[in-house]
Amino acid sequence: MSTSELPPFKEDGKNKVTLVIGKLIHLKEFDLPPYHETLVKELFNQPSEEENWKLNEKALLERIRTIDQILDVSVDSQKNLICNTGFLKREREVLLSQGWYFDNGYWYKR
């Protein structure tokens, strides 16, 4: 997905950032515009995958309190979710459990 394929950025006056989630390989391929950010910087190299997940989940829950859209870059050409495994699967499950819904490459608050 290129930045030219993104829908217009919605600016609500307070939040000027869109969170981006996806598999690391897709995040590395995606050229992030200045107003987009990932949780990658929030991840720490903990002794276990479960400890890393706890930090990732905490960061995600904190961010979704202050944003209203999340770009998911692990999608196919029709914007269907792909690669539903590992941390990405768990992130998507958190979003669903918090009342978010997926549409055309983005997650939105209900």
N, C-alpha and C positions, 0 to 999 in steps of 0.2 A: 504494500500500500504506500503510495506516495502522498506527500502533503497536498498535492493538487486534487486528490480524491477525497479529502476530508470535507465534511459538511461545514458550513460557516460556524465559526466559534461563537458560542453564546456567552456574552459577558453580562454578569448580573450586578456589577458595581462593586461587590465585595471580592468575589472570587474571579481571578483572571487566569487560572491554571486548570488544565484538564489532566487528570491522572491517566497514565497509559499502562495497561497490563498486557501480558502475553508471555509466551515462551521466550527465554533469553535469546535464542537464535533469531526470532522474529523481531525482538526489541533491537538487536544489534543491526538488523537490516533496515530498520525504519529510521528515517531522518527526522528526529524530533524537532518540531517547531519550537520557538522560544517559550511559548506559553504551555507547553506540555512537559510533564515530568513522570518518572517511574518511581517505584518503591525500591529499586535495586540499591540505591545509596543507603536505604534503611537496613538492608540485610547485613548481618554480622556473621562471621565465621565461628559459629558455636560448635561445641563438641559433638552435637548430634543434630540430625535432620529435624527432629521434633522441636528442639530448642530454637533452631532457625525458623521453623514454622511459627512458633509462638511469637517471635519478634515480628515476623512478616504480618501475621494476623493482627497484632496490636497496631502496627503502622497503618494497615489497611482500614481498620475500624476507626482510627483517629482521623484519617483523611476523608472518609466518606461522610463524616459529620460536617465538613466544610465545603464540599463540592457537590455539583449536581449532575455531572456527566463523567464517564470513564470510557476512554477509547480502548478497545480490545483489538490488538494487532494480530492475534492468532485466529484469523478467519480466512475462508477461501474466497475465490473471486466473486461469489454471490453474497459475501458477507455473512456466511454461516460459520458458527463456531467450530473450530478444529482443535486438535491436540489437547483434548480434555483429560489431562493426566497431571500428576504431581501437584506442585504448589499452585499452578494455574487452575486446576480443577478445584482445589480447596478455596482459592480466591473467589472463583465464580460461585461456589456454594455459599460462601459468606455473603456475597452480594444478594443472591436469591433469598437467603434467610433474613436479610435486612430489608427486604421489600423492593429491591431494585429489579428492573427488567431490561432485557437485551433487545435492541432494534437497530438494524442496519450498521453494525460495527461499533455501536456505543451502548453502554449501560447507563440507565437513567433512574433517578429516584421516582417512586410512585407518588 
